[in-house]
Amino acid sequence: MLAYLIRTDLHGCIKSWGIVLLSCWALIPPVWFLFEFNQEFPANETHDASKVERMKHLQALSRNLWLAFVVVLATIMGIKWPIE
């Protein structure tokens, strides 16, 4: 149902919301990952290597899930990837 509503262009309003949703989802999580890492491990301090590696691993997993959702939302929106 949600996929239908996002793709439907009722007076240009719903599809616009889908584009806003996709744009927010594509931009906000990477900014959050950067902010979170910088807050957890400031550059001017020394850190335990195991904690840094764990954070990097968790962020890599989160990045993969985030990217999968971007692809799903783009597919729902009917965005075609350039094929050369």
CORGI-V608688 format. One record per helix or strand. SS is the DSSP state (H for helix, E for strand). FROM is the first residue (numbers start at 1). LEN is the number of residues. If there is no record, write none. Layout:
((SS FROM LEN) (SS FROM LEN))
This chain:
((H 2 6) (H 13 28) (H 49 29))
